Amino acid sequence: MSTLPPLADLLPVPDGRVPILAEYPYYRALPEAWGDNLRALRSLGADVVTAYVPWRLHELGPDPDDPDGGFLYDFHGDGHPQRDLVGFIRLAAREGLLVMLKPGPYVHGEVRLGGLPDRVTALPARRTADGRALTEERLPIPSGYGDAFAREAAGWLRVVRERVIEPHAAPDGPVAALQIGNEGVYGEINRPMDGEDFSEAALRRHAAWAAEPASPDVLTGSGIATDPSLRERWARWSGVGVRGVLEGYRDALGTSVPIVLNLPLPGAVGPLREPEAWVARSVHALPDGVGATSTSWTGNPSSCDGALASLWLGMRLHRTDTLEDNWGFTWTDASYATPGVPLYNAMLGLAFGSSVVSVYTACTTRHWGPEIAPDEDALRAEGENVALYAPPYCPGAPLDESGALNPNAAALRLLDTFSAWAGGALRRSRPGPGARLVVDAEAVVETAWPGGADAAPASVAVAASVRWMLERGVEVDVADAAPDGTGPLLVVGGRAMSRAVQRNLAELVRGGRRCVVVGPVPERDESGEPCGLLGEALSAAPGGTRAVPASGDLDTSAGAVLDALRSLDAAEPVVEGGGVLVLRRRDADSGTDVVYLFSRCDTAREVGGVLGAGVTVRLAARGAAVLVAEAGELRSFLVHAGVAEHGEPTLLTPGAGEPELKIGDHSAGRRTPSGWELRGE
């Protein structure tokens, strides 16, 4: 978990506002459109424009006058106007926008080779456990652990720092933040544990970290894959290795401008054990002094409970801010081009703790050259759909490069309005005491390698937590160490668990805290030494504890965990019939309460008693609401009107004796001396 403040607190924006970050791929738009597009984004509410910086676009080739073998770069558009990154930054500043740059070195972004120059594909490649080189567009992608690529990547980042960042860095300039890497180094953090990187360079680093002699046949990917103890050791190191590579990138950028790492969300539950691999890697991957942000590319949480669980775990375990939220890519889901989906998901991101709203991308773009476009023949050879890489890029984005507004602009305007009215309350409020899911990485490493028919304990515990929240209308937060709160503890079990975590949990159980362990009760610590502290405490308090094996499929195992939770907590659901996520936040200093409500039901749901006397809301099917109160009085709200095109309206009673508000569209409202001011989409 990052020790830095939330991203909003690192940006020079007013305290009373939730900053809106708008992605703009300058290298995909005509330069003559940049100024008008940036002005339009600012008028829609954007505070910060974010942009990847593709290495391959700006590197021109070897510098014949450099005896050290350096390269020529173009950041001013001398050779091609789309390379004028400096001009783009100055245009953003002219329109009152801050800038966040993301120079990789690998950026993905549907750019050819993820933005890497062709020449680095000759360097030693990333490899799977069975020795296969990992390729993109039929070319091998270099291992981040290799010394030669590390030097090349650091050289690129230093050039960006010296020529672009430092001359334009805040507080005197607009460049206010940076991102390193791409969901790790190459997006590997949520991929199967045997997927990468088992290059010779990675294996050498792993061996040095382990500091244990091993025969040459063991120091291979296949050797590790066949030995359970070596698999666990690899899982412990995998995130440490990623962190070492990213530390080099952080140091190359060496600037006072805040730096973040954009973590991916956990992958899909299944035999590849992607959520478990994500936990094992992500808890160690973040370099010191780097903030934690997250993407949202594992499904649509507005309509899929599995994607909702992934978003919840990914954001709450690391307390991330959202940095890439889909606002118009329709590759797998056309609904992303409709305002209701990005609005609902943005509200979820705020509820789960993001201090910013991310719009990725904010502009549909249509013009890019061969330096950016992938090789279509190579894409076909690798089974990719070439049409996904053709113009337009992000067809449902709020703004079009032509200047036209798309439907999602309405959702962006609404969030801008609500941020102006209630942004301070949203940023200051924090979750209260409640149930906790305890995820210790040491308990997960045993199940982080692909294989096994049964659902792993971590996946089961996450699924059960989300179902419990929806059933009871109570919150479960995520902890990786000493859990605070007063509600039940749901603990991801394993044959090993860190001694410190066992000690903390044992003390809480002995103090009367109710506890459900999912999977094995730990018998050893992180060093392999016998350690049964938690088991001893559970045995001494049988009335308030349960141990539930994770055996069978996910639904069956999660159902067993829910039964255990019900046996320990018989409280009535907050919402009759369940199906509503209820998340409470409070700022004690100002007496402000914020309640987030998200319906997962296909019929209307009435919610009362969650905020002040007389405040009730009847959510539309699949609707949502954010309610903000001061001293018990409702002061403002944001309502998502649901997904049904002609469904029932949201009904909101703002207080005892006050007339009911009938809200048919996505809307924001605030209390004024003359009554309620409403803004709709």
MARDO-785462 format. One line per 4 residues: number of its first residue (from 1); their letters; for each residue x, y, z of C-alpha. Coordinates in steps of 0.05 Angstrom, whole numbers. Layout:
REM MARDO-785462
NUM) A) X:Y:Z ~ ... $
REM end
This chain:
REM MARDO-785462
1) MSTL) 0:0:0 ~ 27:68:-18 ~ 46:116:38 ~ 32:176:-6 $
5) PPLA) -32:217:1 ~ -89:206:-48 ~ -75:231:-119 ~ -123:290:-112 $
9) DLLP) -82:316:-53 ~ -18:312:-95 ~ -48:355:-151 ~ -53:431:-147 $
13) VPDG) -129:433:-151 ~ -178:463:-101 ~ -193:422:-39 ~ -267:427:-51 $
17) RVPI) -266:391:-117 ~ -256:319:-142 ~ -207:328:-199 ~ -229:300:-267 $
21) LAEY) -173:268:-307 ~ -185:266:-382 ~ -141:221:-426 ~ -123:252:-493 $
25) PYYR) -79:212:-541 ~ -46:271:-577 ~ -11:224:-624 ~ -78:200:-652 $
29) ALPE) -107:269:-667 ~ -91:323:-718 ~ -48:376:-683 ~ -93:431:-710 $
33) AWGD) -150:399:-669 ~ -110:397:-603 ~ -127:467:-580 ~ -201:464:-593 $
37) NLRA) -206:394:-563 ~ -169:414:-500 ~ -214:476:-493 ~ -276:432:-500 $
41) LRSL) -251:383:-448 ~ -238:439:-400 ~ -309:465:-411 ~ -336:395:-397 $
45) GADV) -302:395:-329 ~ -233:366:-340 ~ -179:390:-292 ~ -121:347:-316 $
49) VTAY) -105:319:-385 ~ -67:253:-384 ~ -28:224:-441 ~ 17:166:-457 $
53) VPWR) 83:186:-490 ~ 103:133:-541 ~ 178:122:-543 ~ 177:99:-615 $
57) LHEL) 142:163:-639 ~ 194:211:-611 ~ 258:172:-622 ~ 286:187:-692 $
61) GPDP) 347:143:-695 ~ 421:143:-676 ~ 455:210:-665 ~ 515:210:-712 $
65) DDPD) 549:264:-670 ~ 543:227:-603 ~ 607:187:-589 ~ 568:149:-534 $
69) GGFL) 517:121:-584 ~ 459:164:-563 ~ 395:177:-603 ~ 360:236:-634 $
73) YDFH) 292:256:-608 ~ 237:303:-631 ~ 191:334:-578 ~ 176:398:-618 $
77) GDGH) 145:371:-682 ~ 206:388:-725 ~ 198:325:-767 ~ 124:312:-757 $
81) PQRD) 72:357:-723 ~ 44:300:-680 ~ 112:296:-645 ~ 103:366:-616 $
85) LVGF) 92:343:-545 ~ 120:408:-517 ~ 70:447:-559 ~ 14:402:-534 $
89) IRLA) 33:414:-462 ~ 34:489:-473 ~ -35:486:-505 ~ -61:449:-445 $
93) AREG) -33:501:-398 ~ -64:557:-440 ~ -132:525:-430 ~ -122:520:-355 $
97) LLVM) -108:445:-354 ~ -56:408:-313 ~ -18:352:-348 ~ -1:281:-327 $
101) LKPG) 49:246:-373 ~ 57:170:-378 ~ 124:155:-414 ~ 125:81:-400 $
105) PYVH) 174:58:-427 ~ 122:7:-449 ~ 54:41:-455 ~ 9:-9:-491 $
109) GEVR) -49:37:-510 ~ -60:-3:-575 ~ 4:29:-601 ~ 52:-13:-644 $
113) LGGL) 96:-54:-598 ~ 67:-17:-539 ~ 107:44:-559 ~ 175:10:-559 $
117) PDRV) 222:24:-617 ~ 233:-35:-663 ~ 307:-38:-646 ~ 297:-62:-575 $
121) TALP) 262:-126:-599 ~ 332:-152:-614 ~ 347:-154:-539 ~ 334:-216:-495 $
125) ARRT) 260:-230:-492 ~ 209:-241:-437 ~ 194:-315:-431 ~ 141:-361:-402 $
129) ADGR) 157:-416:-353 ~ 161:-466:-410 ~ 212:-422:-446 ~ 170:-390:-500 $
133) ALTE) 187:-319:-520 ~ 131:-270:-510 ~ 116:-232:-573 ~ 73:-174:-598 $
137) ERLP) 59:-169:-672 ~ 105:-229:-681 ~ 165:-193:-651 ~ 196:-212:-584 $
141) IPSG) 187:-161:-529 ~ 250:-149:-486 ~ 253:-171:-414 ~ 251:-114:-365 $
145) YGDA) 302:-151:-323 ~ 356:-150:-376 ~ 413:-100:-364 ~ 414:-77:-437 $
149) FARE) 340:-60:-439 ~ 344:-28:-369 ~ 397:19:-396 ~ 357:35:-458 $
153) AAGW) 293:47:-418 ~ 328:91:-367 ~ 360:131:-423 ~ 292:144:-455 $
157) LRVV) 261:165:-388 ~ 319:212:-373 ~ 311:246:-440 ~ 236:257:-426 $
161) RERV) 253:284:-358 ~ 306:332:-382 ~ 273:357:-446 ~ 199:354:-429 $
165) IEPH) 183:347:-355 ~ 234:391:-320 ~ 221:453:-364 ~ 146:446:-352 $
169) AAPD) 141:417:-282 ~ 93:444:-230 ~ 87:489:-192 ~ 113:536:-246 $
173) GPVA) 90:492:-304 ~ 30:448:-319 ~ 62:379:-313 ~ 37:358:-245 $
177) ALQI) 44:282:-244 ~ 75:223:-279 ~ 60:149:-288 ~ 115:96:-294 $
181) GNEG) 107:28:-328 ~ 41:0:-351 ~ 2:-41:-300 ~ 70:-63:-275 $
185) VYGE) 126:-66:-327 ~ 86:-99:-383 ~ 18:-109:-350 ~ 40:-174:-318 $
189) INRP) 15:-163:-247 ~ -53:-197:-256 ~ -30:-250:-306 ~ -21:-324:-290 $
193) MDGE) 41:-337:-248 ~ 72:-383:-300 ~ 61:-332:-355 ~ 124:-289:-345 $
197) DFSE) 179:-269:-337 ~ 226:-330:-337 ~ 281:-300:-379 ~ 352:-314:-359 $
201) AALR) 358:-244:-329 ~ 296:-253:-287 ~ 319:-322:-263 ~ 386:-292:-242 $
205) RHAA) 352:-237:-202 ~ 307:-288:-169 ~ 366:-332:-150 ~ 403:-272:-121 $
209) WAAE) 342:-253:-80 ~ 332:-324:-55 ~ 406:-328:-36 ~ 403:-404:-39 $
213) PASP) 447:-448:-82 ~ 410:-488:-134 ~ 428:-534:-190 ~ 424:-507:-262 $
217) DVLT) 365:-551:-279 ~ 325:-520:-223 ~ 341:-448:-242 ~ 295:-452:-303 $
221) GSGI) 222:-437:-312 ~ 206:-511:-322 ~ 246:-530:-260 ~ 208:-480:-218 $
225) ATDP) 142:-501:-247 ~ 150:-574:-225 ~ 171:-561:-153 ~ 117:-536:-104 $
229) SLRE) 166:-503:-56 ~ 200:-467:-114 ~ 133:-445:-141 ~ 116:-413:-74 $
233) RWAR) 184:-379:-71 ~ 175:-353:-142 ~ 107:-325:-123 ~ 137:-289:-64 $
237) WSGV) 191:-259:-108 ~ 150:-242:-169 ~ 125:-175:-144 ~ 192:-159:-113 $
241) GVRG) 224:-168:-181 ~ 173:-122:-214 ~ 187:-70:-161 ~ 262:-73:-175 $
245) VLEG) 250:-57:-248 ~ 202:-1:-232 ~ 251:29:-183 ~ 298:39:-241 $
249) YRDA) 244:76:-279 ~ 227:119:-218 ~ 300:138:-209 ~ 309:155:-282 $
253) LGTS) 251:204:-278 ~ 281:231:-213 ~ 236:291:-205 ~ 196:326:-151 $
257) VPIV) 133:316:-192 ~ 91:260:-160 ~ 97:191:-193 ~ 45:137:-193 $
261) LNLP) 41:64:-215 ~ -24:42:-248 ~ -41:-27:-221 ~ -87:-73:-260 $
265) LPGA) -147:-102:-225 ~ -148:-176:-206 ~ -163:-222:-264 ~ -218:-274:-273 $
269) VGPL) -231:-329:-221 ~ -213:-397:-248 ~ -159:-450:-255 ~ -107:-399:-278 $
273) REPE) -111:-369:-208 ~ -105:-297:-234 ~ -133:-263:-172 ~ -84:-301:-128 $
277) AWVA) -26:-284:-174 ~ -48:-211:-171 ~ -48:-211:-95 ~ 21:-244:-91 $
281) RSVH) 52:-195:-140 ~ 15:-130:-125 ~ 30:-127:-50 ~ 105:-122:-66 $
285) ALPD) 106:-86:-133 ~ 99:-14:-112 ~ 165:24:-105 ~ 176:71:-46 $
289) GVGA) 154:141:-60 ~ 105:120:-115 ~ 30:128:-110 ~ -19:72:-125 $
293) TSTS) -72:80:-178 ~ -113:27:-216 ~ -145:11:-282 ~ -213:-20:-294 $
297) WTGN) -205:-68:-352 ~ -232:-133:-323 ~ -305:-127:-343 ~ -363:-79:-332 $
301) PSSC) -377:-72:-257 ~ -443:-36:-271 ~ -473:-101:-296 ~ -426:-158:-275 $
305) DGAL) -418:-178:-202 ~ -351:-212:-218 ~ -324:-147:-245 ~ -353:-111:-184 $
309) ASLW) -315:-158:-139 ~ -251:-147:-178 ~ -259:-71:-174 ~ -273:-74:-99 $
313) LGMR) -214:-119:-82 ~ -166:-82:-128 ~ -183:-13:-101 ~ -192:-28:-28 $
317) LHRT) -131:-73:-16 ~ -84:-19:-41 ~ -128:43:-30 ~ -119:63:-103 $
321) DTLE) -145:121:-144 ~ -177:105:-211 ~ -133:126:-269 ~ -162:88:-328 $
325) DNWG) -238:81:-327 ~ -270:61:-393 ~ -311:119:-421 ~ -324:95:-491 $
329) FTWT) -287:33:-515 ~ -341:-13:-542 ~ -297:-73:-562 ~ -335:-122:-518 $
333) DASY) -393:-81:-491 ~ -431:-29:-531 ~ -463:0:-468 ~ -399:38:-453 $
337) ATPG) -421:88:-505 ~ -483:105:-463 ~ -478:155:-405 ~ -507:109:-353 $
341) VPLY) -449:60:-354 ~ -389:107:-344 ~ -431:147:-294 ~ -448:86:-252 $
345) NAML) -376:61:-254 ~ -347:130:-237 ~ -394:131:-176 ~ -369:62:-156 $
349) GLAF) -297:86:-162 ~ -311:145:-115 ~ -347:98:-67 ~ -288:51:-65 $
353) GSSV) -241:108:-48 ~ -216:142:-111 ~ -202:216:-99 ~ -207:230:-174 $
357) VSVY) -252:214:-233 ~ -216:184:-294 ~ -243:191:-365 ~ -206:143:-411 $
361) TACT) -206:166:-464 ~ -241:233:-464 ~ -238:244:-539 ~ -253:199:-599 $
365) TRHW) -192:206:-646 ~ -184:187:-718 ~ -116:206:-745 ~ -50:170:-732 $
369) GPEI) 9:149:-773 ~ 50:86:-785 ~ 93:98:-723 ~ 31:86:-680 $
373) APDE) -10:37:-721 ~ 3:-37:-707 ~ 24:-84:-763 ~ -42:-112:-789 $
377) DALR) -12:-175:-819 ~ 22:-190:-753 ~ -42:-177:-715 ~ -79:-227:-759 $
381) AEGE) -24:-278:-750 ~ -32:-273:-675 ~ -108:-280:-679 ~ -124:-207:-664 $
385) NVAL) -184:-170:-692 ~ -153:-117:-737 ~ -217:-76:-736 ~ -206:-61:-663 $
389) YAPP) -142:-23:-680 ~ -172:19:-737 ~ -202:89:-730 ~ -240:114:-692 $
393) YCPG) -204:103:-627 ~ -253:101:-568 ~ -316:114:-607 ~ -360:129:-547 $
397) APLD) -315:181:-514 ~ -350:245:-490 ~ -317:289:-543 ~ -301:275:-616 $
401) ESGA) -238:301:-650 ~ -283:340:-697 ~ -309:380:-638 ~ -377:344:-635 $
405) LNPN) -402:319:-568 ~ -421:246:-559 ~ -475:223:-509 ~ -424:208:-454 $
409) AAAL) -411:283:-449 ~ -475:289:-409 ~ -447:243:-355 ~ -382:282:-353 $
413) RLLD) -419:348:-344 ~ -460:318:-288 ~ -399:294:-250 ~ -367:362:-259 $
417) TFSA) -429:395:-228 ~ -431:346:-170 ~ -357:354:-158 ~ -366:430:-153 $
421) WAGG) -423:421:-103 ~ -398:363:-60 ~ -326:348:-79 ~ -298:370:-12 $
425) ALRR) -345:323:26 ~ -328:265:-20 ~ -253:275:-11 ~ -255:284:65 $
429) SRPG) -302:227:84 ~ -275:159:104 ~ -305:89:117 ~ -326:74:187 $
433) PGAR) -317:10:228 ~ -346:-53:201 ~ -329:-122:175 ~ -260:-135:146 $
437) LVVD) -232:-183:95 ~ -160:-199:115 ~ -115:-217:57 ~ -43:-236:76 $
441) AEAV) 1:-248:15 ~ 37:-305:50 ~ -29:-343:56 ~ -40:-336:-19 $
445) VETA) 26:-357:-49 ~ 10:-431:-44 ~ -50:-422:-90 ~ -21:-369:-136 $
449) WPGG) 4:-419:-188 ~ -45:-445:-242 ~ -79:-511:-229 ~ -129:-544:-183 $
453) ADAA) -202:-556:-194 ~ -226:-524:-130 ~ -234:-449:-123 ~ -177:-419:-84 $
457) PASV) -191:-389:-14 ~ -178:-317:-36 ~ -227:-321:-93 ~ -279:-353:-49 $
461) AVAA) -271:-301:6 ~ -276:-243:-43 ~ -339:-272:-75 ~ -371:-284:-7 $
465) SVRW) -353:-214:17 ~ -388:-181:-41 ~ -449:-226:-34 ~ -452:-210:40 $
469) MLER) -450:-136:26 ~ -506:-141:-24 ~ -548:-187:20 ~ -542:-147:85 $
473) GVEV) -528:-76:62 ~ -466:-74:105 ~ -395:-58:85 ~ -335:-104:84 $
477) DVAD) -269:-69:76 ~ -202:-101:58 ~ -141:-104:102 ~ -73:-136:93 $
481) AAPD) -47:-128:164 ~ -79:-109:231 ~ -153:-100:215 ~ -191:-45:251 $
485) GTGP) -266:-41:256 ~ -317:-78:298 ~ -353:-126:251 ~ -336:-198:234 $
489) LLVV) -268:-217:205 ~ -266:-257:141 ~ -195:-285:135 ~ -163:-316:73 $
493) GGRA) -132:-379:100 ~ -71:-418:79 ~ -23:-468:107 ~ 24:-409:120 $
497) MSRA) 9:-339:144 ~ 55:-283:168 ~ 69:-288:242 ~ 52:-215:254 $
501) VQRN) -16:-223:220 ~ -31:-286:259 ~ -13:-251:324 ~ -58:-192:308 $
505) LAEL) -117:-236:289 ~ -108:-281:349 ~ -111:-221:396 ~ -175:-197:363 $
509) VRGG) -207:-266:367 ~ -188:-272:440 ~ -220:-204:450 ~ -286:-230:423 $
513) RRCV) -283:-210:350 ~ -323:-258:307 ~ -281:-292:254 ~ -290:-338:193 $
517) VVGP) -228:-369:163 ~ -236:-390:90 ~ -190:-448:73 ~ -136:-479:116 $
521) VPER) -121:-452:185 ~ -47:-433:183 ~ 5:-478:215 ~ 69:-441:197 $
525) DESG) 95:-371:186 ~ 129:-336:127 ~ 196:-369:144 ~ 167:-439:145 $
529) EPCG) 172:-443:220 ~ 115:-475:259 ~ 64:-422:279 ~ -7:-437:301 $
533) LLGE) -24:-372:337 ~ -88:-361:299 ~ -110:-434:304 ~ -100:-434:379 $
537) ALSA) -143:-372:387 ~ -197:-401:343 ~ -199:-465:385 ~ -206:-424:448 $
541) APGG) -266:-385:421 ~ -309:-436:383 ~ -374:-399:393 ~ -354:-338:353 $
545) TRAV) -310:-369:300 ~ -316:-414:239 ~ -267:-448:193 ~ -296:-462:124 $
549) PASG) -256:-504:74 ~ -251:-478:3 ~ -271:-541:-34 ~ -312:-547:-96 $
553) DLDT) -333:-493:-145 ~ -336:-419:-129 ~ -412:-414:-119 ~ -415:-474:-72 $
557) SAGA) -355:-452:-31 ~ -378:-379:-26 ~ -447:-404:-5 ~ -415:-443:52 $
561) VLDA) -378:-380:75 ~ -443:-340:73 ~ -477:-393:116 ~ -420:-385:167 $
565) LRSL) -427:-310:167 ~ -502:-315:176 ~ -492:-360:237 ~ -448:-307:269 $
569) DAAE) -489:-246:250 ~ -564:-250:249 ~ -578:-176:239 ~ -634:-157:192 $
573) PVVE) -614:-131:123 ~ -612:-56:115 ~ -652:-62:50 ~ -711:-110:49 $
577) GGGV) -697:-163:-3 ~ -623:-143:-8 ~ -589:-131:-74 ~ -564:-61:-56 $
581) LVLR) -493:-41:-41 ~ -494:8:18 ~ -428:44:33 ~ -425:96:88 $
585) RRDA) -371:149:95 ~ -361:203:148 ~ -319:264:162 ~ -324:274:237 $
589) DSGT) -290:342:237 ~ -344:373:194 ~ -402:328:214 ~ -410:307:141 $
593) DVVY) -440:239:122 ~ -437:209:53 ~ -477:148:33 ~ -467:111:-32 $
597) LFSR) -524:65:-57 ~ -518:18:-116 ~ -575:-26:-137 ~ -559:-93:-170 $
601) CDTA) -633:-109:-178 ~ -678:-109:-239 ~ -734:-78:-199 ~ -739:-15:-157 $
605) REVG) -712:-18:-86 ~ -730:28:-28 ~ -676:48:21 ~ -689:86:85 $
609) GVLG) -656:98:152 ~ -586:106:124 ~ -580:182:128 ~ -618:227:175 $
613) AGVT) -690:229:196 ~ -740:222:140 ~ -690:213:83 ~ -711:156:38 $
617) VRLA) -695:139:-33 ~ -729:90:-80 ~ -675:70:-129 ~ -694:54:-200 $
621) ARGA) -675:-14:-227 ~ -599:-18:-230 ~ -597:54:-205 ~ -550:88:-157 $
625) AVLV) -546:149:-112 ~ -495:189:-72 ~ -526:226:-13 ~ -487:280:24 $
629) AEAG) -512:307:91 ~ -486:358:140 ~ -508:355:213 ~ -561:304:192 $
633) ELRS) -592:347:137 ~ -588:325:65 ~ -549:378:27 ~ -535:348:-42 $
637) FLVH) -543:285:-82 ~ -524:251:-147 ~ -575:202:-176 ~ -563:149:-229 $
641) AGVA) -632:136:-260 ~ -620:63:-276 ~ -610:25:-340 ~ -682:17:-363 $
645) EHGE) -697:65:-421 ~ -767:79:-396 ~ -764:51:-325 ~ -792:77:-260 $
649) PTLL) -764:143:-236 ~ -721:149:-174 ~ -761:176:-116 ~ -724:216:-63 $
653) TPGA) -753:244:1 ~ -699:293:25 ~ -724:300:96 ~ -783:293:143 $
657) GEPE) -842:334:120 ~ -809:353:54 ~ -842:338:-13 ~ -817:278:-52 $
661) LKIG) -772:290:-112 ~ -787:250:-174 ~ -723:241:-215 ~ -729:210:-284 $
665) DHSA) -659:224:-311 ~ -588:221:-284 ~ -587:283:-241 ~ -551:323:-188 $
669) GRRT) -585:365:-135 ~ -567:413:-80 ~ -606:449:-26 ~ -612:524:-33 $
673) PSGW) -649:577:8 ~ -704:576:-44 ~ -710:500:-51 ~ -675:445:-89 $
677) ELRG) -633:462:-150 ~ -632:404:-199 ~ -586:391:-257 ~ -599:334:-305 $
681) E) -562:303:-363 $
REM end
